[in-house]
Amino acid sequence: MADPAVLQQQLDDLRAAYYSGASTVSYDGKSTTFRSAAEMRAAMRELERQLGLAPVTSAVVRSNKNW
């Protein structure tokens, strides 16, 4: 797994680009151009997941069968 400090910097750079409307993010001498805002959001979610920041999701199952 990558260094958490590096992942956090990548996430910060990606968020800054996303909120400024840019589609290209550069860090550590490398650039990535995203095709859509949805692709950028997916990358942010993945970085958040790797950092343990992703929201916890749950499902509620309801039944009317009276089991």
Backbone as CSV, one residue per row, in Angstrom:
resi,resn,N_x,N_y,N_z,CA_x,CA_y,CA_z,C_x,C_y,C_z
1,MET,0.842,-1.176,0.000,0.000,0.000,0.000,0.886,1.239,0.000
2,ALA,0.413,2.256,-0.678,1.168,3.501,-0.767,1.181,4.220,0.579
3,ASP,2.141,5.082,0.730,2.276,5.891,1.938,1.021,6.754,2.115
4,PRO,0.399,6.736,3.293,-0.812,7.520,3.526,-0.630,9.016,3.251
5,ALA,0.555,9.552,3.503,0.801,10.970,3.232,0.728,11.250,1.734
6,VAL,1.245,10.325,0.935,1.197,10.473,-0.526,-0.249,10.365,-1.006
7,LEU,-0.977,9.384,-0.496,-2.381,9.227,-0.875,-3.192,10.467,-0.509
8,GLN,-2.939,11.022,0.680,-3.665,12.214,1.111,-3.345,13.393,0.201
9,GLN,-2.086,13.544,-0.197,-1.711,14.634,-1.105,-2.387,14.456,-2.452
10,GLN,-2.442,13.226,-2.945,-3.119,12.963,-4.217,-4.604,13.305,-4.113
11,LEU,-5.228,12.936,-3.006,-6.637,13.242,-2.799,-6.854,14.748,-2.738
12,ASP,-5.998,15.457,-2.007,-6.122,16.913,-1.909,-5.974,17.572,-3.278
13,ASP,-4.995,17.119,-4.060,-4.790,17.669,-5.399,-5.980,17.374,-6.309
14,LEU,-6.511,16.173,-6.196,-7.657,15.784,-7.016,-8.889,16.601,-6.647
15,ARG,-9.119,16.788,-5.363,-10.260,17.611,-4.922,-10.122,19.047,-5.411
16,ALA,-8.924,19.601,-5.302,-8.692,20.973,-5.747,-8.992,21.118,-7.239
17,ALA,-8.535,20.160,-8.028,-8.802,20.200,-9.467,-10.293,20.055,-9.746
18,TYR,-10.930,19.124,-9.060,-12.359,18.869,-9.256,-13.179,20.120,-8.974
19,TYR,-12.926,20.751,-7.841,-13.717,21.916,-7.444,-13.364,23.175,-8.239
20,SER,-12.215,23.186,-8.909,-11.869,24.326,-9.758,-12.347,24.132,-11.193
21,GLY,-12.831,22.926,-11.498,-13.312,22.639,-12.847,-12.248,22.098,-13.784
22,ALA,-11.045,21.882,-13.277,-9.967,21.340,-14.115,-10.165,19.846,-14.300
23,SER,-9.667,19.326,-15.405,-9.792,17.885,-15.642,-8.442,17.174,-15.586
24,THR,-7.371,17.941,-15.396,-6.034,17.361,-15.313,-5.455,17.620,-13.926
25,VAL,-4.886,16.577,-13.348,-4.256,16.655,-12.034,-2.796,16.269,-12.192
26,SER,-1.903,17.060,-11.584,-0.468,16.765,-11.634,0.085,16.671,-10.227
27,TYR,0.918,15.670,-10.006,1.629,15.528,-8.739,2.841,14.649,-8.976
28,ASP,3.897,14.968,-8.285,5.137,14.191,-8.361,5.624,14.005,-9.793
29,GLY,5.477,15.046,-10.612,5.951,14.993,-11.988,5.087,14.186,-12.940
30,LYS,3.921,13.739,-12.482,3.026,12.942,-13.322,1.702,13.681,-13.482
31,SER,1.075,13.518,-14.629,-0.224,14.148,-14.875,-1.236,13.103,-15.291
32,THR,-2.468,13.308,-14.846,-3.580,12.455,-15.239,-4.709,13.348,-15.699
33,THR,-5.255,13.062,-16.881,-6.402,13.802,-17.386,-7.613,12.899,-17.320
34,PHE,-8.642,13.370,-16.643,-9.870,12.607,-16.470,-10.857,12.974,-17.571
35,ARG,-11.646,11.996,-18.005,-12.602,12.209,-19.086,-13.891,12.854,-18.615
36,SER,-14.195,12.716,-17.334,-15.460,13.259,-16.831,-15.359,13.528,-15.336
37,ALA,-16.326,14.301,-14.845,-16.405,14.561,-13.408,-16.699,13.261,-12.661
38,ALA,-17.482,12.385,-13.261,-17.799,11.103,-12.629,-16.534,10.270,-12.441
39,GLU,-15.651,10.306,-13.405,-14.394,9.569,-13.295,-13.530,10.156,-12.164
40,MET,-13.549,11.471,-12.026,-12.799,12.109,-10.945,-13.391,11.731,-9.586
41,ARG,-14.713,11.727,-9.491,-15.362,11.343,-8.231,-15.032,9.896,-7.870
42,ALA,-14.996,9.025,-8.873,-14.644,7.617,-8.625,-13.206,7.512,-8.102
43,ALA,-12.306,8.306,-8.663,-10.910,8.295,-8.203,-10.822,8.817,-6.770
44,MET,-11.606,9.852,-6.457,-11.618,10.377,-5.093,-12.149,9.328,-4.117
45,ARG,-13.215,8.630,-4.497,-13.761,7.578,-3.627,-12.737,6.476,-3.385
46,GLU,-11.990,6.112,-4.424,-10.980,5.058,-4.278,-9.866,5.511,-3.332
47,LEU,-9.413,6.742,-3.474,-8.380,7.253,-2.565,-8.918,7.324,-1.138
48,GLU,-10.153,7.769,-0.984,-10.771,7.814,0.350,-10.864,6.411,0.951
49,ARG,-11.201,5.429,0.116,-11.284,4.045,0.588,-9.911,3.570,1.061
50,GLN,-8.883,3.854,0.277,-7.531,3.431,0.642,-7.059,4.101,1.926
51,LEU,-7.543,5.312,2.181,-7.174,6.042,3.396,-8.073,5.703,4.579
52,GLY,-9.100,4.894,4.349,-10.030,4.550,5.412,-11.026,5.641,5.700
53,LEU,-11.266,6.525,4.729,-12.177,7.647,4.907,-13.533,7.430,4.254
54,ALA,-13.682,6.322,3.538,-14.933,6.071,2.816,-16.074,5.887,3.815
55,PRO,-17.239,6.434,3.485,-18.375,6.279,4.393,-18.807,4.820,4.492
56,VAL,-19.285,4.461,5.648,-19.784,3.112,5.868,-21.203,3.048,5.314
57,THR,-21.454,2.051,4.521,-22.794,1.889,3.967,-23.451,0.673,4.593
58,SER,-24.746,0.720,4.673,-25.482,-0.412,5.217,-26.786,-0.560,4.450
59,ALA,-27.364,-1.707,4.576,-28.630,-1.982,3.919,-29.652,-2.396,4.970
60,VAL,-30.869,-1.979,4.775,-31.957,-2.360,5.670,-32.904,-3.227,4.858
61,VAL,-33.185,-4.414,5.371,-34.082,-5.325,4.695,-35.374,-5.379,5.493
62,ARG,-36.460,-5.142,4.821,-37.769,-5.188,5.485,-38.621,-6.274,4.826
63,SER,-39.413,-6.917,5.626,-40.245,-7.979,5.121,-41.618,-7.895,5.768
64,ASN,-42.626,-8.275,5.038,-43.964,-8.304,5.617,-44.435,-9.753,5.812
65,LYS,-43.502,-10.680,5.842,-43.817,-12.095,5.971,-43.911,-12.549,7.439
66,ASN,-43.571,-11.675,8.373,-43.608,-12.004,9.809,-42.769,-13.229,10.165
67,TRP,-41.574,-13.287,9.693,-40.697,-14.410,9.997,-40.149,-14.255,11.357
